[in-house]
Amino acid sequence: MSFNISNKVVFITGANRGIGKCITEHFIDQGAKKVYLAVRNPNSTKALEERYGEKVETIQVDITDEASILEAAKKATDVDVVINNAGIISTVAPLDDNALDTLKEEMEVNVYGLMRVAKAFEAALIANQGSLVQLNSVASIKNYVNMTTYCTSKAASYSVTQGLRDHFKPHNVSVLSVHPGVVATDMADLTGLSDIASSPQIVPIEILSALDKGEFHVFPDAIAKQREAGFKSYADNVIMKDFAEER
């Protein structure tokens, strides 16, 4: 399997900042035909619109609102690559007073949002034999106590991503699970880890490489690759093993 972003049409949630913005810029620089910028605030993409002109189109989307996602899917039927990047993070421990409410909020965005996006774009992805890219996290495979609710939501989104891989496989739609560690975004600032953060620009580079190789996992930055080293055997022998082989 090989992949080339040249002349591809891409839909990115949370495309206005952080990793999403870096993906937008790198994909266009590498030849993407068009990027749909799916954001809650249309004014937040003005700089990208001025820079890239007709190569970008802003669509107002709230991934907690199924109707807005379905409307976006109606506008973007030509997509080859759907990237679900939008997410939220909180620094909440398991027994904090606000833990349950925070977990509900993070599940709504980080898990149910993914499922809404995948469902809305299912027909287009199958028709175009495209690719679905989900921004998960190293927190999908390891709990960090002061981010327990976030880690829980990302573990769930990773599980959903595995299910989506198997769902789309017969339709020649590739699914990629991206597991950043610590990258220099406002989310890293929130967790107090910005001093060890890698540049977010590494993420789109690693995404394109993984899509070209037909891989399912990608651990893009330095911290992520440390986690990958310990996780790889389990991933290869359990996560990537077909259920039919286990029977």
C-alpha atoms as an extended CHARMM CRD file, in Angstrom:
* protein
*
       247  EXT
         1         1  MET       CA              0.0000000000        0.0000000000        0.0000000000  PROA      1               0.0000000000
         2         2  SER       CA              1.2250000000        3.4730000000       -0.8460000000  PROA      2               0.0000000000
         3         3  PHE       CA             -0.1930000000        6.8980000000       -0.1390000000  PROA      3               0.0000000000
         4         4  ASN       CA              0.4380000000       10.3300000000       -1.5990000000  PROA      4               0.0000000000
         5         5  ILE       CA             -1.2790000000       13.4420000000       -0.2590000000  PROA      5               0.0000000000
         6         6  SER       CA             -0.9400000000       15.1730000000       -3.6320000000  PROA      6               0.0000000000
         7         7  ASN       CA             -4.3650000000       16.2150000000       -4.9790000000  PROA      7               0.0000000000
         8         8  LYS       CA             -6.1490000000       14.7060000000       -1.9810000000  PROA      8               0.0000000000
         9         9  VAL       CA             -9.0850000000       16.4300000000       -0.2620000000  PROA      9               0.0000000000
        10        10  VAL       CA             -8.8330000000       16.5100000000        3.5280000000  PROA      10              0.0000000000
        11        11  PHE       CA            -11.3010000000       17.2450000000        6.3380000000  PROA      11              0.0000000000
        12        12  ILE       CA             -9.7550000000       18.2170000000        9.6880000000  PROA      12              0.0000000000
        13        13  THR       CA            -11.5710000000       18.9100000000       12.9350000000  PROA      13              0.0000000000
        14        14  GLY       CA             -9.8590000000       21.4510000000       15.1630000000  PROA      14              0.0000000000
        15        15  ALA       CA             -7.8730000000       22.7340000000       12.1870000000  PROA      15              0.0000000000
        16        16  ASN       CA             -7.3890000000       26.2590000000       13.4980000000  PROA      16              0.0000000000
        17        17  ARG       CA             -4.6090000000       25.7030000000       16.0440000000  PROA      17              0.0000000000
        18        18  GLY       CA             -2.0160000000       23.3300000000       17.4620000000  PROA      18              0.0000000000
        19        19  ILE       CA             -1.6130000000       19.9760000000       15.7730000000  PROA      19              0.0000000000
        20        20  GLY       CA             -4.6190000000       20.5530000000       13.5100000000  PROA      20              0.0000000000
        21        21  LYS       CA             -3.1300000000       23.7550000000       12.1160000000  PROA      21              0.0000000000
        22        22  CYS       CA              0.2350000000       22.0620000000       11.5570000000  PROA      22              0.0000000000
        23        23  ILE       CA             -1.4690000000       19.2230000000        9.6940000000  PROA      23              0.0000000000
        24        24  THR       CA             -3.3250000000       21.7190000000        7.5160000000  PROA      24              0.0000000000
        25        25  GLU       CA             -0.1790000000       23.6320000000        6.6350000000  PROA      25              0.0000000000
        26        26  HSD       CA              1.9950000000       20.5880000000        5.9860000000  PROA      26              0.0000000000
        27        27  PHE       CA             -0.5820000000       18.7480000000        3.9040000000  PROA      27              0.0000000000
        28        28  ILE       CA             -1.1530000000       21.7620000000        1.6690000000  PROA      28              0.0000000000
        29        29  ASP       CA              2.5900000000       22.3400000000        1.3690000000  PROA      29              0.0000000000
        30        30  GLN       CA              2.9100000000       18.6840000000        0.2880000000  PROA      30              0.0000000000
        31        31  GLY       CA              0.3030000000       19.0730000000       -2.4470000000  PROA      31              0.0000000000
        32        32  ALA       CA             -3.1300000000       18.4950000000       -0.9290000000  PROA      32              0.0000000000
        33        33  LYS       CA             -5.8150000000       19.7650000000       -3.2810000000  PROA      33              0.0000000000
        34        34  LYS       CA             -8.0660000000       21.1670000000       -0.5620000000  PROA      34              0.0000000000
        35        35  VAL       CA             -8.5150000000       21.1480000000        3.2090000000  PROA      35              0.0000000000
        36        36  TYR       CA            -11.8520000000       21.5980000000        4.9210000000  PROA      36              0.0000000000
        37        37  LEU       CA            -11.2220000000       23.4740000000        8.1610000000  PROA      37              0.0000000000
        38        38  ALA       CA            -13.8100000000       22.1350000000       10.5990000000  PROA      38              0.0000000000
        39        39  VAL       CA            -13.9610000000       24.5000000000       13.5730000000  PROA      39              0.0000000000
        40        40  ARG       CA            -16.4620000000       25.8500000000       16.0800000000  PROA      40              0.0000000000
        41        41  ASN       CA            -15.5030000000       29.4840000000       15.4410000000  PROA      41              0.0000000000
        42        42  PRO       CA            -15.2820000000       30.3610000000       11.7250000000  PROA      42              0.0000000000
        43        43  ASN       CA            -13.3640000000       33.5480000000       12.5160000000  PROA      43              0.0000000000
        44        44  SER       CA            -10.4910000000       31.4710000000       13.9000000000  PROA      44              0.0000000000
        45        45  THR       CA             -9.3710000000       30.3540000000       10.4350000000  PROA      45              0.0000000000
        46        46  LYS       CA             -9.0470000000       33.7820000000        8.7990000000  PROA      46              0.0000000000
        47        47  ALA       CA             -5.2440000000       33.6390000000        8.7220000000  PROA      47              0.0000000000
        48        48  LEU       CA             -5.2980000000       30.2320000000        7.0280000000  PROA      48              0.0000000000
        49        49  GLU       CA             -7.8530000000       31.4620000000        4.5000000000  PROA      49              0.0000000000
        50        50  GLU       CA             -5.7130000000       34.4910000000        3.6780000000  PROA      50              0.0000000000
        51        51  ARG       CA             -2.6190000000       32.3390000000        3.2810000000  PROA      51              0.0000000000
        52        52  TYR       CA             -4.0760000000       29.4750000000        1.2490000000  PROA      52              0.0000000000
        53        53  GLY       CA             -7.0790000000       30.9820000000       -0.5240000000  PROA      53              0.0000000000
        54        54  GLU       CA             -9.2030000000       28.4430000000       -2.3930000000  PROA      54              0.0000000000
        55        55  LYS       CA             -7.1690000000       25.5430000000       -1.0360000000  PROA      55              0.0000000000
        56        56  VAL       CA             -9.0460000000       25.8110000000        2.2610000000  PROA      56              0.0000000000
        57        57  GLU       CA            -12.7220000000       26.0490000000        3.1290000000  PROA      57              0.0000000000
        58        58  THR       CA            -13.9950000000       26.7300000000        6.6190000000  PROA      58              0.0000000000
        59        59  ILE       CA            -16.9670000000       24.7310000000        7.8580000000  PROA      59              0.0000000000
        60        60  GLN       CA            -18.5150000000       25.4820000000       11.2270000000  PROA      60              0.0000000000
        61        61  VAL       CA            -18.6520000000       22.2300000000       13.1780000000  PROA      61              0.0000000000
        62        62  ASP       CA            -19.2440000000       21.3080000000       16.7910000000  PROA      62              0.0000000000
        63        63  ILE       CA            -18.3840000000       17.6370000000       17.2180000000  PROA      63              0.0000000000
        64        64  THR       CA            -20.7250000000       17.4040000000       20.1870000000  PROA      64              0.0000000000
        65        65  ASP       CA            -23.5790000000       18.3150000000       17.8230000000  PROA      65              0.0000000000
        66        66  GLU       CA            -24.5110000000       15.4910000000       15.4670000000  PROA      66              0.0000000000
        67        67  ALA       CA            -26.5500000000       17.7690000000       13.2030000000  PROA      67              0.0000000000
        68        68  SER       CA            -23.5890000000       20.0610000000       12.4960000000  PROA      68              0.0000000000
        69        69  ILE       CA            -21.3610000000       17.1020000000       11.6400000000  PROA      69              0.0000000000
        70        70  LEU       CA            -23.9460000000       15.6150000000        9.3030000000  PROA      70              0.0000000000
        71        71  GLU       CA            -24.2980000000       18.9930000000        7.6000000000  PROA      71              0.0000000000
        72        72  ALA       CA            -20.5240000000       19.1850000000        7.1770000000  PROA      72              0.0000000000
        73        73  ALA       CA            -20.4550000000       15.7010000000        5.6570000000  PROA      73              0.0000000000
        74        74  LYS       CA            -23.0460000000       16.7860000000        3.0910000000  PROA      74              0.0000000000
        75        75  LYS       CA            -20.7410000000       19.6270000000        2.0230000000  PROA      75              0.0000000000
        76        76  ALA       CA            -17.5700000000       17.5420000000        1.9730000000  PROA      76              0.0000000000
        77        77  THR       CA            -18.5500000000       14.4520000000        0.0010000000  PROA      77              0.0000000000
        78        78  ASP       CA            -15.2790000000       14.6330000000       -1.9600000000  PROA      78              0.0000000000
        79        79  VAL       CA            -13.0220000000       13.9060000000        1.0190000000  PROA      79              0.0000000000
        80        80  ASP       CA            -10.1830000000       11.4160000000        0.7340000000  PROA      80              0.0000000000
        81        81  VAL       CA             -8.8490000000       11.8560000000        4.2630000000  PROA      81              0.0000000000
        82        82  VAL       CA            -10.8310000000       12.5920000000        7.4310000000  PROA      82              0.0000000000
        83        83  ILE       CA             -8.7550000000       13.6440000000       10.4300000000  PROA      83              0.0000000000
        84        84  ASN       CA            -10.4880000000       13.7890000000       13.7820000000  PROA      84              0.0000000000
        85        85  ASN       CA             -8.1230000000       16.0220000000       15.7080000000  PROA      85              0.0000000000
        86        86  ALA       CA            -10.4240000000       18.0660000000       17.9440000000  PROA      86              0.0000000000
        87        87  GLY       CA            -10.2470000000       17.1640000000       21.6050000000  PROA      87              0.0000000000
        88        88  ILE       CA            -10.2670000000       18.5400000000       25.1310000000  PROA      88              0.0000000000
        89        89  ILE       CA             -8.0990000000       17.8620000000       28.1680000000  PROA      89              0.0000000000
        90        90  SER       CA             -8.4180000000       18.5320000000       31.8860000000  PROA      90              0.0000000000
        91        91  THR       CA             -6.0720000000       17.9550000000       34.7940000000  PROA      91              0.0000000000
        92        92  VAL       CA             -8.3900000000       15.9780000000       37.0430000000  PROA      92              0.0000000000
        93        93  ALA       CA             -7.5370000000       13.0770000000       39.3660000000  PROA      93              0.0000000000
        94        94  PRO       CA             -9.8780000000       10.0720000000       39.7560000000  PROA      94              0.0000000000
        95        95  LEU       CA            -11.5450000000       11.1350000000       43.0090000000  PROA      95              0.0000000000
        96        96  ASP       CA            -11.6220000000       14.9030000000       42.5540000000  PROA      96              0.0000000000
        97        97  ASP       CA            -15.0200000000       16.4270000000       43.2330000000  PROA      97              0.0000000000
        98        98  ASN       CA            -15.4370000000       17.3210000000       39.5700000000  PROA      98              0.0000000000
        99        99  ALA       CA            -14.1030000000       14.0330000000       38.1720000000  PROA      99              0.0000000000
       100       100  LEU       CA            -17.4190000000       12.5870000000       37.0090000000  PROA      100             0.0000000000
       101       101  ASP       CA            -18.6190000000       15.7980000000       35.3720000000  PROA      101             0.0000000000
       102       102  THR       CA            -15.2490000000       16.2910000000       33.6980000000  PROA      102             0.0000000000
       103       103  LEU       CA            -15.2000000000       12.7270000000       32.4190000000  PROA      103             0.0000000000
       104       104  LYS       CA            -18.6450000000       13.1930000000       30.8900000000  PROA      104             0.0000000000
       105       105  GLU       CA            -17.4340000000       16.3160000000       29.0650000000  PROA      105             0.0000000000
       106       106  GLU       CA            -14.2810000000       14.6440000000       27.7930000000  PROA      106             0.0000000000
       107       107  MET       CA            -16.1260000000       11.5280000000       26.6770000000  PROA      107             0.0000000000
       108       108  GLU       CA            -18.6200000000       13.7130000000       24.8100000000  PROA      108             0.0000000000
       109       109  VAL       CA            -15.8500000000       15.3100000000       22.7610000000  PROA      109             0.0000000000
       110       110  ASN       CA            -13.0190000000       12.7900000000       22.6810000000  PROA      110             0.0000000000
       111       111  VAL       CA            -15.0540000000        9.6080000000       22.2030000000  PROA      111             0.0000000000
       112       112  TYR       CA            -18.5800000000       10.3760000000       21.0560000000  PROA      112             0.0000000000
       113       113  GLY       CA            -17.1960000000       13.0940000000       18.7870000000  PROA      113             0.0000000000
       114       114  LEU       CA            -15.0110000000       10.5320000000       17.0220000000  PROA      114             0.0000000000
       115       115  MET       CA            -17.9630000000        8.1970000000       16.5810000000  PROA      115             0.0000000000
       116       116  ARG       CA            -20.1440000000       10.9840000000       15.1940000000  PROA      116             0.0000000000
       117       117  VAL       CA            -17.4670000000       12.0490000000       12.7070000000  PROA      117             0.0000000000
       118       118  ALA       CA            -16.7720000000        8.4760000000       11.5670000000  PROA      118             0.0000000000
       119       119  LYS       CA            -20.4670000000        7.7550000000       11.1000000000  PROA      119             0.0000000000
       120       120  ALA       CA            -21.1440000000       10.9810000000        9.2140000000  PROA      120             0.0000000000
       121       121  PHE       CA            -18.2640000000       10.3980000000        6.7840000000  PROA      121             0.0000000000
       122       122  GLU       CA            -18.6370000000        6.6370000000        6.4420000000  PROA      122             0.0000000000
       123       123  ALA       CA            -20.2660000000        6.7840000000        3.0120000000  PROA      123             0.0000000000
       124       124  ALA       CA            -17.7240000000        9.2320000000        1.5780000000  PROA      124             0.0000000000
       125       125  LEU       CA            -14.7620000000        7.3040000000        2.9600000000  PROA      125             0.0000000000
       126       126  ILE       CA            -16.0340000000        4.0560000000        1.4730000000  PROA      126             0.0000000000
       127       127  ALA       CA            -16.9300000000        5.6350000000       -1.8650000000  PROA      127             0.0000000000
       128       128  ASN       CA            -13.5060000000        7.2680000000       -2.1610000000  PROA      128             0.0000000000
       129       129  GLN       CA            -11.5740000000        4.4050000000       -0.4880000000  PROA      129             0.0000000000
       130       130  GLY       CA            -10.1250000000        7.0200000000        1.7930000000  PROA      130             0.0000000000
       131       131  SER       CA             -8.3670000000        7.2170000000        5.1370000000  PROA      131             0.0000000000
       132       132  LEU       CA             -9.5900000000        8.0010000000        8.6460000000  PROA      132             0.0000000000
       133       133  VAL       CA             -7.0110000000        9.4430000000       11.0260000000  PROA      133             0.0000000000
       134       134  GLN       CA             -7.7600000000        9.6640000000       14.7480000000  PROA      134             0.0000000000
       135       135  LEU       CA             -5.6290000000       11.7460000000       17.1100000000  PROA      135             0.0000000000
       136       136  ASN       CA             -5.3530000000        9.5900000000       20.1890000000  PROA      136             0.0000000000
       137       137  SER       CA             -2.5210000000        9.9310000000       22.7230000000  PROA      137             0.0000000000
       138       138  VAL       CA              0.0860000000        8.1080000000       24.7610000000  PROA      138             0.0000000000
       139       139  ALA       CA             -2.5860000000        8.6320000000       27.4260000000  PROA      139             0.0000000000
       140       140  SER       CA             -4.6100000000        6.0410000000       25.4980000000  PROA      140             0.0000000000
       141       141  ILE       CA             -2.2620000000        3.3300000000       26.7490000000  PROA      141             0.0000000000
       142       142  LYS       CA             -1.0740000000        4.7080000000       30.1100000000  PROA      142             0.0000000000
       143       143  ASN       CA             -2.9440000000        6.4850000000       32.8970000000  PROA      143             0.0000000000
       144       144  TYR       CA             -1.4570000000        9.5920000000       34.4780000000  PROA      144             0.0000000000
       145       145  VAL       CA             -3.1720000000       10.1830000000       37.8010000000  PROA      145             0.0000000000
       146       146  ASN       CA             -3.6630000000       13.9430000000       37.5110000000  PROA      146             0.0000000000
       147       147  MET       CA             -5.1550000000       13.4970000000       34.0530000000  PROA      147             0.0000000000
       148       148  THR       CA             -7.2300000000       10.4210000000       34.8480000000  PROA      148             0.0000000000
       149       149  THR       CA            -10.4320000000       11.5700000000       33.1710000000  PROA      149             0.0000000000
       150       150  TYR       CA             -8.5720000000       12.5720000000       30.0080000000  PROA      150             0.0000000000
       151       151  CYS       CA             -6.6670000000        9.2790000000       29.9590000000  PROA      151             0.0000000000
       152       152  THR       CA             -9.9240000000        7.3910000000       30.3760000000  PROA      152             0.0000000000
       153       153  SER       CA            -11.4990000000        9.1610000000       27.4190000000  PROA      153             0.0000000000
       154       154  LYS       CA             -8.4230000000        8.5880000000       25.2700000000  PROA      154             0.0000000000
       155       155  ALA       CA             -8.3040000000        4.8980000000       26.1770000000  PROA      155             0.0000000000
       156       156  ALA       CA            -11.9110000000        4.6990000000       25.0260000000  PROA      156             0.0000000000
       157       157  SER       CA            -11.2300000000        6.5810000000       21.7900000000  PROA      157             0.0000000000
       158       158  TYR       CA             -8.3370000000        4.2090000000       21.0770000000  PROA      158             0.0000000000
       159       159  SER       CA            -10.6470000000        1.2360000000       21.5480000000  PROA      159             0.0000000000
       160       160  VAL       CA            -13.1660000000        2.8070000000       19.1700000000  PROA      160             0.0000000000
       161       161  THR       CA            -10.3610000000        3.4170000000       16.6690000000  PROA      161             0.0000000000
       162       162  GLN       CA             -9.5090000000       -0.2870000000       16.7190000000  PROA      162             0.0000000000
       163       163  GLY       CA            -13.1420000000       -1.1010000000       16.0300000000  PROA      163             0.0000000000
       164       164  LEU       CA            -13.2110000000        1.3800000000       13.1570000000  PROA      164             0.0000000000
       165       165  ARG       CA            -10.1180000000       -0.2330000000       11.6480000000  PROA      165             0.0000000000
       166       166  ASP       CA            -11.8630000000       -3.5960000000       11.5240000000  PROA      166             0.0000000000
       167       167  HSD       CA            -15.1380000000       -2.0440000000       10.3500000000  PROA      167             0.0000000000
       168       168  PHE       CA            -13.5560000000       -0.2310000000        7.4160000000  PROA      168             0.0000000000
       169       169  LYS       CA            -10.9820000000       -2.8610000000        6.4260000000  PROA      169             0.0000000000
       170       170  PRO       CA            -13.3010000000       -4.7640000000        4.0260000000  PROA      170             0.0000000000
       171       171  HSD       CA            -14.0350000000       -1.4560000000        2.2810000000  PROA      171             0.0000000000
       172       172  ASN       CA            -10.3680000000       -0.5970000000        1.6260000000  PROA      172             0.0000000000
       173       173  VAL       CA            -10.5390000000        2.3800000000        3.9780000000  PROA      173             0.0000000000
       174       174  SER       CA             -7.3880000000        2.7350000000        6.0560000000  PROA      174             0.0000000000
       175       175  VAL       CA             -7.5560000000        3.8150000000        9.6940000000  PROA      175             0.0000000000
       176       176  LEU       CA             -4.6380000000        5.3800000000       11.5530000000  PROA      176             0.0000000000
       177       177  SER       CA             -4.3180000000        5.8050000000       15.3240000000  PROA      177             0.0000000000
       178       178  VAL       CA             -1.9670000000        8.6720000000       16.1940000000  PROA      178             0.0000000000
       179       179  HSD       CA             -0.4680000000        8.7500000000       19.6900000000  PROA      179             0.0000000000
       180       180  PRO       CA              1.3520000000       12.0140000000       20.4060000000  PROA      180             0.0000000000
       181       181  GLY       CA              3.2520000000       12.2710000000       23.6660000000  PROA      181             0.0000000000
       182       182  VAL       CA              4.0640000000       15.8620000000       24.5530000000  PROA      182             0.0000000000
       183       183  VAL       CA              3.9900000000       18.4180000000       21.7500000000  PROA      183             0.0000000000
       184       184  ALA       CA              4.1380000000       22.1980000000       22.0030000000  PROA      184             0.0000000000
       185       185  THR       CA              0.4680000000       23.2050000000       21.9640000000  PROA      185             0.0000000000
       186       186  ASP       CA             -1.8570000000       24.9670000000       24.3810000000  PROA      186             0.0000000000
       187       187  MET       CA             -2.8360000000       21.5110000000       25.6700000000  PROA      187             0.0000000000
       188       188  ALA       CA              0.7840000000       20.9100000000       26.7030000000  PROA      188             0.0000000000
       189       189  ASP       CA              0.7790000000       24.2860000000       28.4310000000  PROA      189             0.0000000000
       190       190  LEU       CA             -2.2980000000       23.2320000000       30.4050000000  PROA      190             0.0000000000
       191       191  THR       CA             -0.5800000000       20.1050000000       31.6910000000  PROA      191             0.0000000000
       192       192  GLY       CA              2.6050000000       21.9680000000       32.6220000000  PROA      192             0.0000000000
       193       193  LEU       CA              4.7680000000       19.8600000000       30.3150000000  PROA      193             0.0000000000
       194       194  SER       CA              5.6960000000       22.4580000000       27.7160000000  PROA      194             0.0000000000
       195       195  ASP       CA              9.3590000000       22.4080000000       28.7910000000  PROA      195             0.0000000000
       196       196  ILE       CA              9.7750000000       18.8730000000       27.3890000000  PROA      196             0.0000000000
       197       197  ALA       CA              7.4560000000       19.2760000000       24.4070000000  PROA      197             0.0000000000
       198       198  SER       CA              8.4300000000       18.4760000000       20.8270000000  PROA      198             0.0000000000
       199       199  SER       CA              7.4160000000       20.6330000000       17.8960000000  PROA      199             0.0000000000
       200       200  PRO       CA              3.9100000000       19.7870000000       16.6470000000  PROA      200             0.0000000000
       201       201  GLN       CA              5.2900000000       19.9500000000       13.1120000000  PROA      201             0.0000000000
       202       202  ILE       CA              6.5830000000       16.3930000000       13.5080000000  PROA      202             0.0000000000
       203       203  VAL       CA              3.0280000000       15.0550000000       13.7410000000  PROA      203             0.0000000000
       204       204  PRO       CA              1.8650000000       15.5910000000       10.1210000000  PROA      204             0.0000000000
       205       205  ILE       CA              5.1930000000       14.3090000000        8.8200000000  PROA      205             0.0000000000
       206       206  GLU       CA              4.7550000000       11.0870000000       10.7730000000  PROA      206             0.0000000000
       207       207  ILE       CA              1.0990000000       10.8040000000        9.7500000000  PROA      207             0.0000000000
       208       208  LEU       CA              1.9580000000       10.9000000000        6.0500000000  PROA      208             0.0000000000
       209       209  SER       CA              4.7460000000        8.3740000000        6.5520000000  PROA      209             0.0000000000
       210       210  ALA       CA              2.4150000000        5.9940000000        8.4050000000  PROA      210             0.0000000000
       211       211  LEU       CA             -0.3210000000        6.3260000000        5.7800000000  PROA      211             0.0000000000
       212       212  ASP       CA              2.2080000000        5.5570000000        3.0620000000  PROA      212             0.0000000000
       213       213  LYS       CA              3.3820000000        2.4410000000        4.9050000000  PROA      213             0.0000000000
       214       214  GLY       CA             -0.1450000000        1.2830000000        5.6860000000  PROA      214             0.0000000000
       215       215  GLU       CA              0.4860000000        1.3040000000        9.4250000000  PROA      215             0.0000000000
       216       216  PHE       CA             -2.1850000000        1.4720000000       12.1290000000  PROA      216             0.0000000000
       217       217  HSD       CA             -0.1810000000        3.0670000000       14.9620000000  PROA      217             0.0000000000
       218       218  VAL       CA              2.0460000000        6.1080000000       14.8670000000  PROA      218             0.0000000000
       219       219  PHE       CA              3.9240000000        7.5240000000       17.8580000000  PROA      219             0.0000000000
       220       220  PRO       CA              5.2700000000       10.7540000000       16.3730000000  PROA      220             0.0000000000
       221       221  ASP       CA              7.3700000000       12.6530000000       18.9230000000  PROA      221             0.0000000000
       222       222  ALA       CA             10.2520000000       11.8250000000       21.2580000000  PROA      222             0.0000000000
       223       223  ILE       CA              8.1620000000       11.0570000000       24.3550000000  PROA      223             0.0000000000
       224       224  ALA       CA              5.7160000000        9.0260000000       22.2840000000  PROA      224             0.0000000000
       225       225  LYS       CA              8.4890000000        6.9190000000       20.7810000000  PROA      225             0.0000000000
       226       226  GLN       CA              9.7070000000        6.0490000000       24.2820000000  PROA      226             0.0000000000
       227       227  ARG       CA              6.2480000000        4.7050000000       25.0800000000  PROA      227             0.0000000000
       228       228  GLU       CA              6.0810000000        2.8910000000       21.7450000000  PROA      228             0.0000000000
       229       229  ALA       CA              9.2280000000        0.9330000000       22.5620000000  PROA      229             0.0000000000
       230       230  GLY       CA              7.5280000000       -0.7250000000       25.5110000000  PROA      230             0.0000000000
       231       231  PHE       CA              4.1250000000       -1.0460000000       23.8660000000  PROA      231             0.0000000000
       232       232  LYS       CA              5.1970000000       -2.4820000000       20.5160000000  PROA      232             0.0000000000
       233       233  SER       CA              5.2220000000       -6.1710000000       21.4460000000  PROA      233             0.0000000000
       234       234  TYR       CA              1.7200000000       -5.9880000000       22.9100000000  PROA      234             0.0000000000
       235       235  ALA       CA              0.4770000000       -3.9910000000       19.9320000000  PROA      235             0.0000000000
       236       236  ASP       CA              1.9280000000       -6.4440000000       17.4210000000  PROA      236             0.0000000000
       237       237  ASN       CA              0.8080000000       -9.6020000000       19.2050000000  PROA      237             0.0000000000
       238       238  VAL       CA             -2.5580000000       -8.5420000000       20.5980000000  PROA      238             0.0000000000
       239       239  ILE       CA             -3.9200000000       -5.3320000000       19.0640000000  PROA      239             0.0000000000
       240       240  MET       CA             -2.9060000000       -6.0900000000       15.4930000000  PROA      240             0.0000000000
       241       241  LYS       CA             -3.7090000000       -9.7950000000       15.5820000000  PROA      241             0.0000000000
       242       242  ASP       CA             -6.8890000000      -10.7390000000       13.7470000000  PROA      242             0.0000000000
       243       243  PHE       CA             -9.5880000000      -12.2470000000       15.9200000000  PROA      243             0.0000000000
       244       244  ALA       CA             -9.7940000000      -15.1970000000       13.5210000000  PROA      244             0.0000000000
       245       245  GLU       CA             -6.1770000000      -16.0650000000       14.3260000000  PROA      245             0.0000000000
       246       246  GLU       CA             -6.9560000000      -16.2620000000       18.0520000000  PROA      246             0.0000000000
       247       247  ARG       CA             -9.7320000000      -18.8420000000       17.7280000000  PROA      247             0.0000000000
